[in-house]
Amino acid sequence: MAALLLALPAAACPGGTVRLVVPVVAGGPMDRLARSLAEQLARASGQPHVVDNRSGGMTIPAWDAVAKAPADGCTLLVASTSGRTVLPWQVNGRLPFDAARDLLPVTPLADVPQLFVAHPGAGIRSLPELVRRAREHPTGIAIAIPTPGAMTHLAAVALQRETGIRLNEIPYRGGAPAALAVRAGEVAVMSADVGAVLPLVRSGELIALATASARRLPQLPEVPTVAEAGFGTLEAANAYALFAPAGLPPALLQRLHERVEAAMRRPETAEPLRGVGMVPRVITPAAFEAELREQERRLEPLARAATQLGQ
């Protein structure tokens, strides 16, 4: 029996190919993280790992595909933790799966600060200016929402709730197409994962207004937090994380976690993430589950408010 248990993790995914489902289109920071992780896991396990982009539908199709997949290690999910902590409230609980019951939290992969940015041609150079303009022109200013129901959306809702403004929300299928829309001037402002917009801010193609975090970002020390800009203590803590179908055998989970931890410690995986403002982080599945439960408790009032506002 001991020999069998030792052999089980190495024999994970009898089909030979492991699928990492990602709920956004290719090209954004979450997709790049998933592809880097897939490459490292393939190298460590000797099995092919492919990224399966299933965008749209408020990320529901991607979560549902993994929730209903066999618990054999062949299908994994790389997604924002908001799919577990916020999405159920965004759709009033009408989901074809139960994230807490049907998906197993493996580990966070990277913490992702949130950033409000604007197109230079919009004439908005700061968060107070955005708020003033929005009060003068209710729903006249468009804000790109990279993924409806995700933490970027919740940050936009929180800003509107805190300030009393109304913005015209335009949904997109991920951070990359949303950032391109703002870069092109099709949309005035955006609430974004920092990795999706940091290169555009550095090049001057987008203007950083404020960060929805407790502290200023080391990569953008001149950009104030939302609190420093005078609008409460809005903090939108996001993370990209790894999930598996519930019921994954403990031996497979342990081997998977070990391989992921080793992959995220490698400089070729971690350093590019830090370069775009992400913070690589791996914890145990038990600690991750406890963290998610605490986030659910903390975010519930804001998620309820978002639903009531019709966001």
N, C-alpha and C positions, 0 to 999 in steps of 0.2 A: 504493500500500500504506500509506504514512504517513497519508494522508487517511482510509483505512478504519479504521486503528487509533485515530485520534482520534475517529472517529464511533462506534466500538464501545461504549464505556462509556455514552454517552448513549442508545444503543439497547438497553441492558440490559433484561431481562425483556420479551420480545416480547408476552406476554399483557397487559401494561399494569399489573398490580397485583403489588406485592411483598408477600410473606407473611412476617411475623416470628413464628416458632413459639416458644412459651414453655411450659415444662413444669410450670407451676403454674396454679392458678385465678386469676381476675381479682381485683384488689384489693390484693394484696401488693406489697412494694417492688420485686421483680423485674418484675412486671407493669406497675407504674407507670413504671419505667425504660424498658421496652420501648415503651410507648405514647408516652412523651415522645420517644424516639428516632424512632419511626415518624413522628410528626408533623413533626419537623425534617427527616428524610430526604425525606418527601413534598414538603415546601416547597422543598428544594434541588433535587430531581430533576424535579419536575413530574409524578411518577407516584404513584398511590395506594399507601399502605403500610397494611396491616391486621395486627392482632395475632391470632394463632390460638392460643388456650389449649388445650393438650393435657396435662392433668394426670394424675397417677396412674401406676401401673406402675413406680415407682422412677425416673421421668423417662425410661424407656426408649422409650415410644412417640414422644415428641417428638424425641429424638435420632435414632431410627430413621427417622422421616419425612424429616428433613433429610438424613441420610446417603444416602437412596435417591432424593432429589429431583434433577432435572437441574441441572447446574452452569451455570445461565444467569443467575444473579442474581435469580431470582424468589422463591427460598425461602431464608430465613436463620434462624438459631437464636440466641435470647438465653437463656442458661442459666448456671448455676453451673459454674465450672471443675471441680468435683468429678465431673461427668459424664465427664470425660476422665481425671482423676487418681485417682479413688477408686472409681467405680461398677464398673469391670471386676473389681476385687477383691471388691466386695460380692456379686457374683453368680458368683464363681469363674470369670470369663471367659466365661460363657454369655450372650453378647449376639448379636443378629442383625446386628450391625455392628461394625466396628473403628474406634473414635473417632479413633485416631492416623492411620489410613489413609483413612477415608471422609469425615472432616470437616476443613475447613481453618480453623485459628485465624486470625481477622481481627485482633482486639485485645481486651484487657480493657476494660470500660466503667467499672467502679467496684469498688474494694476494699471488702469488707464485714466489719467485725469481728463476732465472735460474743459473745453475752451469755447468761448463765444468769439466768432470772427465776422468780419464784414468785407464786402467788395469795396475797393478804394473809391469807385465811382458812385457809391451810395451816399457818400458824404457823411458817413457815421464813423467818428474817430474814437469814441469811448462808449462805455455802457450808459452813463448818464445821458449822452446825446441820443442813443438808441431809445431810451425810455421817453425822453422828451418828444422825439419825433413820433413815436408810437402813440403818445397821448394826443398829439395834434391830429394824427391821421389813423384813427382806430381801424384795425385790420388792413391798413393800406401798405404795411411793410411786410414783405414775405420772408419767412424763415424756413430754411431747408431742414427737414427732419430725416436724417440718414436711414433710420429704421424705426417706423412707428412702433411704439411699445417698449423701445429700448431705453437705456439710461440717457442717451442724448435727447430723446423726446421728453423724458421726465425733467431734465434740466431746463428745457425750454418752457415746459408747463410751470415748473417751480418759479422761474423768473417772472412769468406772467402773473402768477398768483401773488408773489411777493410785491410786485410793483403796481398791480391793477391794470396793466396794459393788455391789449389783445393784438396778437400777431397772426398773420395769414400763414398757416402751416402747410408746407408743400412736401409730401412724402417722397422718399427715394428708396432704392433697393441697396442701401449700404453707404458707407462713408465716402468711397471713391467717387461714385456718380454725383453725390450731393456736393462734395468739394469742387468738382469740375463745374457744376452748375453755378455755384457762387463765384468761382474764378472767372467764369464767362460773363458774369453780371446778370444772369437770368433770375437770380434770387439775391436779395440784399444781404442777408445775414444767415448765420448757421450756428447751431449748437453741435459740437463735434468732439469725437475722441481725438485727443491731441495728435496722435500718430497720423491721422488722416489729413491734417492741415499744417503741421509744423513746417514742412519744407516750403509750402506756399507762403507762410508768414515770413520765414527767413528770406525768401526771395523778393518780398514786398508785393506779391500778387494778392495777398489777403492781409487785412489789418486785425490784429488780436485786440479784442475789447476787454476781456476779463476771463479769469479762470475760475471755474466752480469747484474750488478745492480749498482746503484749510490754509495752505501756504502757497506762495508764488512758486512757479515752476523754475527749476534751475536752468532749463534751456531758454526761458524767457523771463529773466529776473525783473525786467522793466514793466511787465504786464501785471496790473493789480488783480487781486482776488475780487469776487463779487462783493464780499463784505467790505473790502477797502474802497470799493467804488460807491459804497453807501447804500447797499441793498440787502441788508440782513446777512445771515450766515448760511446762504445757500451752498450746500456741498453735494455734488453728485459723484459718488464714488462708484466707479465701474471697474470691472475686471473681465478679461477674456479667460475662459476656463475650459477644462476638459470634463466631459460627462460620458457615461457608458450606459447601456441598457441595464435596468435593475435586474438583479439575479446573477450578475457576473460572479463566477466562483471566486472565493477569497484568494486562491492561489494565483489565478489569472490577474486579479486586481493588484495583488502585491507586485507581481512581475511588471505589469504595466506601469504602476506608479514608480517603480525603481528605474525603469527605462526613461520615463518622462523626466524624472528628477535629474538623471544623468544628462539628458539632452538639453535641459534648460540651463544647466551649469556650464555648458560648453561656450566658450567665447564667441564662436561663430553663430550661435543662436542668441545669446543674451545681449551682446554688444550692439547689434543693429536695433534691437528693441529699445535699449537705453538711448540710442541716438535719436529716436523719434519721440522721446518723452515717456515711454512705458517703463514700468518697474517689474522685472521678472521676479516671480515668487512661486514657490511650491510648498504646500503643506500636506499633511496626511488627509485621507478621505474623511476620517472622523472629525478632525478639526475644521475641515471645509464645510461639512454638513452643519456643524454648530455655528459657523460664521454665517452661512446662508440663512439659518433660522433667525439669527439676530438681525440680519439685514431685512428680512421679511417683516419683522416686528417694527423696525425703525422706519421703513419706507411705506408701510401700509397707509398712514394718514395722507401722505402726499399722493400715493397711487389712487386712493379713494377720491381725493380732490380732483385729480386729473380726469377721472371718469365722470365726475359730476360736472366738470367744465366742458365735457364733450370732446376732450382731446383724444 
